[in-house]
Amino acid sequence: REHRHLADVQARMALAPDQCVRYCRGREEEILWMGLHGKIRADDVPRCARCGGKRRFEFQVMPQMLSYLGVDDDQEDATDWGTLVVYTCENSCDASKVPGDPASSMEHAAYVEEFVWIQPPV
């Protein structure tokens, strides 16, 4: 079963072999998992720390990115992953507002922490 899944993944990746990022906001079914193990269920993704809202799949970073980053996969401790799956707050939290601080502005925050799931390599 794992071999069949991997063959399907390789066939899909062959359609765009240089693709490093797949953007499919909110479409969980579009995640291209590299194997049957190491997946996360949408219900297990932690809620947004700012507003408590659900996080939704937004994009994934494919393992092809490693070659563009110049990772030497011959090294024993080289960075490696099957895929990096990024989930963002469904409410698109406003980074300029700090919870509990009505005087906050864009000067205080530029980014909101999101959640990344790392599926290990096959």
N, C-alpha and C positions, 0 to 999 in steps of 0.2 A: 504494500500500500504506500509506504514512504517513497519507494522507487518510482511508482506511477505519479505521485504528487510532484516529485522533483523533475520528472520528465515534462510534466505539464508546465511547471514554472519555467524551465529552460526554454520551452517552445514559446511561451509568452514573452520572455526576456529577449529572445532572438528577433522579435518584431522591432525592438528599439535597443540594440545592444549597448549603446553609449549612454542610455538614460540613467541618470544618477538620482533624480528626485521624481517621485510620482505624487502629484497633487490631486486629491479627490475629497475635498472637505465634506464631512458628514456622511460619506458612503463607506461604511464599515466593510461591506461586502467586496469592496475594491482593493482591500489590502492584499498585496501579493506576498503571502507568507512563504518563506524559503523551505520550510519543512512542516511536518504535522506536530512537532513538539516545540515547546517554547513560545506558544501563542498566549495572548491574553484575551480574556473575554471582555466585552465592552462594560459589563456590570462590575468588573474588578478594577477598572481605571478609577483612580481617586478623583474625588470632586475638587473643583476649584477652591483654593485656599482663600481667595479674596471674596467670592460671593456665594460659594457653596453650590454653584451650578454644575451640571454635568459637563464632562469633557467629551468631545467628539473627535474622531479621527480626522486629521487635516492633511498630513502628507507623510511620506516615508522616504528614507534615504536608503538607496540600494547599495549592495556591496561593491558595485563598480566604482563607487566614489573612492574606495581605498586605493585603487591604482592611480586615480587622478591626484590623490594626496601624496603619492610616492611612498606608500607603506611597503616595506620590504617583508614580504610574507615568508621569507626564509628564516627570519629571526624568530626564536622561540616565544618571545614576549611581544610580538607584533600585535598591534590593534587589529581586531577582526570582529565581524558581526555578520549575521544572516541578513537582517534588516533592522533599521531604526524606525520605529513607528511613533509619530508625534501626534499627541492629542491636545487640543486647545479648548478653552472654555466656550461653551455654546453661547454665552452671553457677551463674548468679546469684551471682557472687562476693560474699563477705562484705566489705563496706566497712570493717567494724570491725577486720579483720585486715590488718596490713601484712606482705607476704611477707618471711620471714626474721626477723621480730620477734615471738617468742612472747609478749611482754609487751604487745603492742598492744591497744588497746581502741577503742570507739566515739569516744573523745575525739580520736583521731588522724586519723580519716577519716570523712567522711559520704557521700562519693560515689565511684563507680567510673567511670573514663572508658570510654565506649562509642564506637561508630563511626557517623557520619552520612554518607550518600552524597547528594550534591546533583545531581539531574538538572536540567540547564539547561532554561529555558523553550523551548517549541516556537516 
